[in-house]
Amino acid sequence: MLLDNKKKLLSIICVVLNSKHAFKKTIDSVREQDLSNVEVIVVDGNSIDGTIDEISKNQDIINEFISESDNGIYQAMNKGIKISDSHFLHFLNAGDIFFSKDSLENLKKILNDSPQQLLKFQYVIDNKVKTEKLSWLFLSRRMMNHQSMIYHTSLFSDYLFDENLSFASDYKHLIDILPNLKIKYFMHPLIIFDTNFSSSDRKNISTIWKERSKILLESSNLNFFYKYSVGYLSFFMSIFRKFFY
């Protein structure tokens, strides 16, 4: 395993804003897991709908809790990264749940002997198991599901999530780290993805493509052909998706 001075093996970082019922669903799933050597971090965006009451009910399993206004999901995720005291990070959005009650137990066995910086699992969406393989070709078409990825904290030493982006900062982060990334794939699901999360809303797809275009055209990690062909394709897709869902 990559060595550092962290105290825990894994941090689960859950960000939430005015999503009481979705958060309850997620924290109930977390409670079912074996949480030994696991740190649970909740970053709330100053909710006013009763979410904080639900968080308070689960203080016995929450190690760190922040509730304050932020500039969006990526600033909230960065706050979680900064206060984490673990070797590995898992971002579990409000509404997402673990695939099974022994998901974390199985995951920790893998992490205890992992030299990889990024571990990618399958995930379930709309009752279907999805498998993704990270490549430049894959990133030309879509983003990987970050809830089914486990990051080593070293991946955020040089690059945090870009807080100026609304939907595609995890995409930008992968573009930044991909050239030297060590990744391993596992052919079993880790989480069940909540399709109610905002980036899955079709009305946001145009914005997602527009942000991807900006990321690609401004990146210094890409060769000329990929940067401009995929960058401008993404720009035209943003226009197309604005009128055609």
C-alpha positions as a printed NumPy array, in Angstrom:
array([[  0.   ,   0.   ,   0.   ],
       [  1.175,   3.57 ,  -0.66 ],
       [  2.516,   4.886,   2.633],
       [  1.624,   8.176,   4.315],
       [  0.877,   9.479,   7.801],
       [ -2.88 ,   9.063,   7.687],
       [ -4.614,   7.351,  10.619],
       [ -7.515,   5.603,   8.888],
       [ -7.679,   3.32 ,   5.88 ],
       [-10.696,   4.936,   4.19 ],
       [-12.756,   8.105,   4.371],
       [-16.331,   8.111,   3.115],
       [-17.14 ,  11.681,   2.114],
       [-20.837,  12.471,   1.755],
       [-21.885,  15.906,   0.5  ],
       [-25.47 ,  17.036,   0.875],
       [-27.697,  20.097,   0.498],
       [-31.391,  20.11 ,   1.386],
       [-31.765,  16.405,   0.689],
       [-33.034,  14.987,   3.964],
       [-34.585,  11.819,   2.565],
       [-31.725,  11.124,   0.173],
       [-29.196,  11.573,   2.986],
       [-31.142,   9.227,   5.259],
       [-31.063,   6.595,   2.545],
       [-27.287,   6.958,   2.228],
       [-26.425,   7.112,   5.934],
       [-28.632,   4.087,   6.64 ],
       [-26.589,   2.194,   4.038],
       [-23.34 ,   3.39 ,   5.637],
       [-24.553,   2.29 ,   9.078],
       [-25.023,  -1.262,   7.797],
       [-21.334,  -1.518,   6.905],
       [-18.293,  -2.564,   8.919],
       [-16.906,   0.883,   9.792],
       [-13.742,  -0.217,  11.578],
       [-10.762,   1.774,  10.277],
       [-13.201,   3.953,   8.314],
       [-13.806,   7.668,   8.74 ],
       [-17.241,   9.087,   7.851],
       [-17.239,  12.742,   6.795],
       [-20.425,  14.7  ,   6.064],
       [-20.229,  18.095,   4.361],
       [-23.551,  19.941,   4.365],
       [-24.154,  23.144,   2.417],
       [-26.163,  24.805,   5.219],
       [-29.384,  22.867,   4.666],
       [-32.699,  24.202,   5.952],
       [-35.   ,  21.252,   5.191],
       [-34.272,  19.027,   8.188],
       [-31.14 ,  17.422,   6.755],
       [-29.076,  18.623,   9.716],
       [-31.518,  16.956,  12.115],
       [-30.997,  13.701,  10.235],
       [-27.237,  14.175,  10.439],
       [-27.502,  14.768,  14.193],
       [-29.363,  11.474,  14.618],
       [-26.331,   9.698,  13.184],
       [-23.565,  11.45 ,  15.101],
       [-22.436,   8.121,  16.543],
       [-21.04 ,   7.025,  13.165],
       [-20.022,  10.45 ,  11.76 ],
       [-16.422,  11.402,  12.533],
       [-16.374,  14.861,  10.96 ],
       [-19.256,  17.191,  10.142],
       [-19.275,  20.584,   8.418],
       [-22.401,  22.651,   7.778],
       [-21.832,  25.952,   6.008],
       [-22.676,  27.626,   2.735],
       [-20.507,  26.677,  -0.231],
       [-20.172,  27.342,  -3.942],
       [-21.343,  23.918,  -5.06 ],
       [-20.678,  20.212,  -4.833],
       [-16.985,  20.402,  -5.74 ],
       [-16.138,  22.927,  -3.044],
       [-17.949,  20.642,  -0.602],
       [-15.946,  17.641,  -1.836],
       [-12.713,  19.613,  -1.461],
       [-13.634,  20.457,   2.126],
       [-14.016,  16.746,   2.794],
       [-10.65 ,  15.986,   1.209],
       [ -8.9  ,  18.64 ,   3.31 ],
       [-10.171,  17.33 ,   6.651],
       [ -9.798,  13.647,   5.773],
       [ -7.293,  11.627,   7.782],
       [ -7.273,   8.459,   5.665],
       [ -5.189,   6.758,   2.993],
       [ -8.104,   6.391,   0.558],
       [-11.18 ,   8.469,  -0.272],
       [-14.657,   7.451,  -1.403],
       [-17.207,  10.075,  -2.466],
       [-20.737,   8.9  ,  -1.767],
       [-23.357,  11.468,  -2.709],
       [-26.627,  11.804,  -0.834],
       [-28.981,   9.226,  -2.344],
       [-26.274,   6.749,  -3.325],
       [-26.002,   3.514,  -1.347],
       [-23.61 ,   0.601,  -1.062],
       [-24.395,  -2.42 ,  -3.2  ],
       [-24.521,  -4.839,  -0.261],
       [-24.063,  -4.951,   3.502],
       [-20.563,  -6.388,   3.132],
       [-19.36 ,  -3.922,   0.467],
       [-17.022,  -2.071,   2.827],
       [-15.712,  -5.235,   4.444],
       [-14.723,  -6.576,   1.025],
       [-13.345,  -3.213,  -0.053],
       [-11.069,  -2.896,   2.973],
       [ -9.507,  -6.288,   2.241],
       [ -8.568,  -4.957,  -1.181],
       [ -7.298,  -1.608,   0.099],
       [ -5.054,  -3.164,   2.73 ],
       [ -2.864,  -4.581,  -0.029],
       [ -3.302,  -2.107,  -2.869],
       [ -0.415,  -0.316,  -4.617],
       [ -2.861,   1.375,  -6.983],
       [ -3.775,   5.045,  -6.806],
       [ -7.269,   4.529,  -8.211],
       [ -9.578,   1.526,  -7.886],
       [-12.579,   1.291, -10.2  ],
       [-15.581,  -0.92 ,  -9.48 ],
       [-18.79 ,  -1.657, -11.29 ],
       [-21.943,   0.176, -10.204],
       [-25.698,  -0.284, -10.53 ],
       [-27.975,   2.227, -12.21 ],
       [-31.629,   1.621, -13.099],
       [-31.214,  -2.015, -11.966],
       [-28.409,  -2.591, -14.483],
       [-24.765,  -3.343, -13.661],
       [-22.39 ,  -0.956, -15.453],
       [-18.709,  -1.505, -16.216],
       [-16.386,   1.344, -17.217],
       [-12.74 ,   1.327, -18.34 ],
       [-10.813,   4.572, -18.202],
       [ -9.155,   5.641, -21.448],
       [ -8.763,   8.734, -23.601],
       [-11.407,   7.268, -25.932],
       [-13.823,   6.787, -23.03 ],
       [-13.283,  10.366, -21.843],
       [-14.007,  11.677, -25.32 ],
       [-17.589,  10.485, -24.863],
       [-18.429,  10.636, -21.166],
       [-17.295,  10.816, -17.555],
       [-16.706,   7.863, -15.271],
       [-18.974,   7.387, -12.282],
       [-16.879,   8.733,  -9.406],
       [-18.981,   7.04 ,  -6.711],
       [-17.652,   3.695,  -7.954],
       [-14.041,   4.863,  -7.699],
       [-11.714,   4.806,  -4.699],
       [ -8.998,   7.474,  -4.776],
       [ -5.693,   7.391,  -2.944],
       [ -5.206,  10.744,  -1.203],
       [ -1.994,  11.329,  -3.19 ],
       [ -4.159,  11.975,  -6.257],
       [ -5.242,  15.249,  -4.641],
       [ -1.767,  16.439,  -3.643],
       [ -1.416,  18.544,  -6.794],
       [ -4.996,  18.748,  -8.058],
       [ -8.157,  19.36 ,  -6.063],
       [-11.527,  19.618,  -7.771],
       [-11.983,  22.819,  -9.754],
       [-14.618,  24.79 ,  -7.849],
       [-15.411,  26.993, -10.844],
       [-17.144,  24.089, -12.596],
       [-20.69 ,  22.952, -11.83 ],
       [-20.775,  19.43 , -13.263],
       [-17.464,  18.382, -14.825],
       [-14.764,  18.989, -12.237],
       [-14.323,  15.255, -11.601],
       [-13.819,  14.921, -15.377],
       [-11.157,  17.654, -15.284],
       [ -9.437,  15.964, -12.374],
       [ -9.167,  12.705, -14.338],
       [ -7.78 ,  14.57 , -17.359],
       [ -5.142,  16.125, -15.074],
       [ -4.014,  12.881, -13.401],
       [ -4.493,  10.337, -16.2  ],
       [ -0.999,  10.479, -17.797],
       [  0.685,   8.912, -14.744],
       [ -2.261,   7.134, -13.155],
       [ -2.074,   3.596, -11.73 ],
       [ -5.533,   2.05 , -11.848],
       [ -7.026,  -1.368, -11.161],
       [-10.486,  -2.646, -12.112],
       [-12.809,  -4.917, -10.151],
       [-15.675,  -6.78 , -11.747],
       [-18.237,  -6.44 ,  -8.978],
       [-20.494,  -3.514,  -7.997],
       [-19.585,  -1.187,  -5.155],
       [-22.563,   1.184,  -5.121],
       [-26.079,   1.763,  -6.406],
       [-26.224,   5.151,  -8.086],
       [-29.081,   7.579,  -7.392],
       [-30.294,   8.933, -10.728],
       [-31.96 ,  11.889,  -9.016],
       [-28.553,  13.577,  -8.654],
       [-28.511,  16.844, -10.627],
       [-25.858,  16.011, -13.238],
       [-28.076,  13.153, -14.403],
       [-30.879,  15.613, -15.179],
       [-31.107,  15.876, -18.958],
       [-31.587,  19.641, -18.834],
       [-27.997,  19.891, -17.517],
       [-26.406,  17.836, -20.301],
       [-25.688,  20.884, -22.482],
       [-23.793,  22.513, -19.608],
       [-21.825,  19.317, -18.981],
       [-20.66 ,  19.178, -22.616],
       [-19.784,  22.88 , -22.539],
       [-17.66 ,  22.44 , -19.42 ],
       [-15.91 ,  19.417, -20.943],
       [-15.085,  21.456, -24.028],
       [-13.548,  24.214, -21.903],
       [-11.518,  21.672, -19.912],
       [-10.132,  19.978, -23.019],
       [ -9.296,  23.17 , -24.914],
       [ -7.482,  24.622, -21.884],
       [ -5.631,  21.449, -20.867],
       [ -1.843,  21.206, -21.2  ],
       [ -1.842,  17.388, -20.823],
       [ -3.315,  16.558, -24.223],
       [ -1.833,  16.114, -27.667],
       [ -2.887,  18.589, -30.343],
       [ -5.249,  16.28 , -32.226],
       [ -7.15 ,  15.018, -29.163],
       [ -7.344,  18.442, -27.554],
       [ -8.917,  20.225, -30.497],
       [-10.909,  17.443, -32.151],
       [-12.584,  16.265, -28.95 ],
       [-12.679,  19.777, -27.499],
       [-14.596,  21.237, -30.429],
       [-16.761,  18.134, -30.762],
       [-17.764,  18.646, -27.116],
       [-18.536,  22.293, -27.862],
       [-20.819,  21.376, -30.757],
       [-22.465,  18.708, -28.597],
       [-23.235,  21.377, -25.999],
       [-25.096,  23.379, -28.652],
       [-26.908,  20.31 , -29.97 ],
       [-27.949,  19.167, -26.493],
       [-29.265,  22.61 , -25.68 ],
       [-32.062,  22.06 , -28.192],
       [-32.301,  18.264, -28.362],
       [-32.322,  16.191, -25.184]])
